[in-house]
Amino acid sequence: MLSVDPDTIPEGSDAVDAMLAAAGDTRAFERLYRGHVARVHGLARRMAGDDEAGELTQMVFVRAWQKLETFRGEAKFGTWLHRVAINVILGRRASLKLERERRQGGDEVLGTVAARPAGTEHRMDVDGAIARLPPGARQIFVLHDVEGYKHEEIGRMLSINPGTSKAQLHRARMLLRGHLGR
């Protein structure tokens, strides 16, 4: 439960809504949902792909509802929710055995990544290129280059060696360069 004086928190803030939602106020939780759903969905899409993003987003908010009493207000609600999202997405990854798919990808994955078509268009589809990465490489790329985690942190989150994280990041970057025509 939130451990701050509610009178010192500006009305309408996430901390107040989190406190109210933890006490069972569904409208307060809906405000939290509406304020953070786009960021959570974007993270899920980048880490797991378009097919899984909607379901993962809902799973994150279900878990957040269940765990609201653990939000102590020491960090911003968005920071706490981001950590919940990372944990849910990584947990889903493990349950779907995406780690095995990453290892099975091998060099034949290079042939499945479409090169940018020749033409005068200079727009890059970075999100599309990220979505085409093998799942393991995509998750490490998003965690490191998009979310800013260090290889040691990624190693702990994914139960892998930091060297594996570095190798997968290099692989992801090479695949992205190939797709983006660099």
Contacts in CASP RR format, 6 or more apart in sequence:
PFRMAT RR
TARGET T0000
AUTHOR 0000-0000-0000
METHOD contacts of the structure
MODEL  1
MLSVDPDTIPEGSDAVDAMLAAAGDTRAFERLYRGHVARVHGLARRMAGD
DEAGELTQMVFVRAWQKLETFRGEAKFGTWLHRVAINVILGRRASLKLER
ERRQGGDEVLGTVAARPAGTEHRMDVDGAIARLPPGARQIFVLHDVEGYK
HEEIGRMLSINPGTSKAQLHRARMLLRGHLGR
1 19 0 8 1.000
1 22 0 8 1.000
1 69 0 8 1.000
1 71 0 8 1.000
1 72 0 8 1.000
2 15 0 8 1.000
2 18 0 8 1.000
2 19 0 8 1.000
2 22 0 8 1.000
2 71 0 8 1.000
2 72 0 8 1.000
2 73 0 8 1.000
3 72 0 8 1.000
3 73 0 8 1.000
3 74 0 8 1.000
4 15 0 8 1.000
4 73 0 8 1.000
6 16 0 8 1.000
6 19 0 8 1.000
9 15 0 8 1.000
9 16 0 8 1.000
9 19 0 8 1.000
10 16 0 8 1.000
12 31 0 8 1.000
14 32 0 8 1.000
14 76 0 8 1.000
14 77 0 8 1.000
14 78 0 8 1.000
15 73 0 8 1.000
15 76 0 8 1.000
15 77 0 8 1.000
16 28 0 8 1.000
17 25 0 8 1.000
17 28 0 8 1.000
17 29 0 8 1.000
17 31 0 8 1.000
17 32 0 8 1.000
17 77 0 8 1.000
18 28 0 8 1.000
18 32 0 8 1.000
18 68 0 8 1.000
18 71 0 8 1.000
18 73 0 8 1.000
18 77 0 8 1.000
19 28 0 8 1.000
20 28 0 8 1.000
21 28 0 8 1.000
21 29 0 8 1.000
21 32 0 8 1.000
21 65 0 8 1.000
21 68 0 8 1.000
22 68 0 8 1.000
22 69 0 8 1.000
22 71 0 8 1.000
29 65 0 8 1.000
29 68 0 8 1.000
32 64 0 8 1.000
32 77 0 8 1.000
32 81 0 8 1.000
33 61 0 8 1.000
36 77 0 8 1.000
36 78 0 8 1.000
36 81 0 8 1.000
37 57 0 8 1.000
37 61 0 8 1.000
39 78 0 8 1.000
39 82 0 8 1.000
40 57 0 8 1.000
40 60 0 8 1.000
40 61 0 8 1.000
40 81 0 8 1.000
40 82 0 8 1.000
40 85 0 8 1.000
41 53 0 8 1.000
41 54 0 8 1.000
41 57 0 8 1.000
42 53 0 8 1.000
43 82 0 8 1.000
43 85 0 8 1.000
43 86 0 8 1.000
43 89 0 8 1.000
43 142 0 8 1.000
43 147 0 8 1.000
44 52 0 8 1.000
44 53 0 8 1.000
44 54 0 8 1.000
44 56 0 8 1.000
44 57 0 8 1.000
44 60 0 8 1.000
44 85 0 8 1.000
44 89 0 8 1.000
45 53 0 8 1.000
45 127 0 8 1.000
45 131 0 8 1.000
46 127 0 8 1.000
46 130 0 8 1.000
46 138 0 8 1.000
46 142 0 8 1.000
46 146 0 8 1.000
47 89 0 8 1.000
47 93 0 8 1.000
47 138 0 8 1.000
47 139 0 8 1.000
47 142 0 8 1.000
47 143 0 8 1.000
48 56 0 8 1.000
48 89 0 8 1.000
48 92 0 8 1.000
48 93 0 8 1.000
48 135 0 8 1.000
48 138 0 8 1.000
48 139 0 8 1.000
49 131 0 8 1.000
49 138 0 8 1.000
50 131 0 8 1.000
52 92 0 8 1.000
56 88 0 8 1.000
56 89 0 8 1.000
56 92 0 8 1.000
59 88 0 8 1.000
59 92 0 8 1.000
60 81 0 8 1.000
60 84 0 8 1.000
60 85 0 8 1.000
60 88 0 8 1.000
60 89 0 8 1.000
63 84 0 8 1.000
63 87 0 8 1.000
63 88 0 8 1.000
64 81 0 8 1.000
64 84 0 8 1.000
67 84 0 8 1.000
71 77 0 8 1.000
71 80 0 8 1.000
73 80 0 8 1.000
86 143 0 8 1.000
86 147 0 8 1.000
86 157 0 8 1.000
89 139 0 8 1.000
90 139 0 8 1.000
90 157 0 8 1.000
90 158 0 8 1.000
93 99 0 8 1.000
93 135 0 8 1.000
93 136 0 8 1.000
93 139 0 8 1.000
98 135 0 8 1.000
98 136 0 8 1.000
98 139 0 8 1.000
99 136 0 8 1.000
99 158 0 8 1.000
101 134 0 8 1.000
101 135 0 8 1.000
101 136 0 8 1.000
102 134 0 8 1.000
102 135 0 8 1.000
102 136 0 8 1.000
102 137 0 8 1.000
102 168 0 8 1.000
105 134 0 8 1.000
109 134 0 8 1.000
109 175 0 8 1.000
110 175 0 8 1.000
112 132 0 8 1.000
113 129 0 8 1.000
113 132 0 8 1.000
113 133 0 8 1.000
113 175 0 8 1.000
113 178 0 8 1.000
113 179 0 8 1.000
114 132 0 8 1.000
114 179 0 8 1.000
115 178 0 8 1.000
115 179 0 8 1.000
115 181 0 8 1.000
116 124 0 8 1.000
116 179 0 8 1.000
116 180 0 8 1.000
116 181 0 8 1.000
124 180 0 8 1.000
126 176 0 8 1.000
126 180 0 8 1.000
129 175 0 8 1.000
129 176 0 8 1.000
129 179 0 8 1.000
129 180 0 8 1.000
130 138 0 8 1.000
130 141 0 8 1.000
130 142 0 8 1.000
130 176 0 8 1.000
131 138 0 8 1.000
132 175 0 8 1.000
132 179 0 8 1.000
133 141 0 8 1.000
133 172 0 8 1.000
133 175 0 8 1.000
133 176 0 8 1.000
134 175 0 8 1.000
136 168 0 8 1.000
137 168 0 8 1.000
137 169 0 8 1.000
137 171 0 8 1.000
137 172 0 8 1.000
137 175 0 8 1.000
138 172 0 8 1.000
139 158 0 8 1.000
140 154 0 8 1.000
140 158 0 8 1.000
140 165 0 8 1.000
140 168 0 8 1.000
140 169 0 8 1.000
140 172 0 8 1.000
141 168 0 8 1.000
141 169 0 8 1.000
141 172 0 8 1.000
141 173 0 8 1.000
141 176 0 8 1.000
143 149 0 8 1.000
143 153 0 8 1.000
143 154 0 8 1.000
143 157 0 8 1.000
144 150 0 8 1.000
144 151 0 8 1.000
144 154 0 8 1.000
144 165 0 8 1.000
144 169 0 8 1.000
145 169 0 8 1.000
145 173 0 8 1.000
149 157 0 8 1.000
151 162 0 8 1.000
151 163 0 8 1.000
151 165 0 8 1.000
151 166 0 8 1.000
151 169 0 8 1.000
152 162 0 8 1.000
154 160 0 8 1.000
154 162 0 8 1.000
154 165 0 8 1.000
155 161 0 8 1.000
155 162 0 8 1.000
155 164 0 8 1.000
155 165 0 8 1.000
158 165 0 8 1.000
END
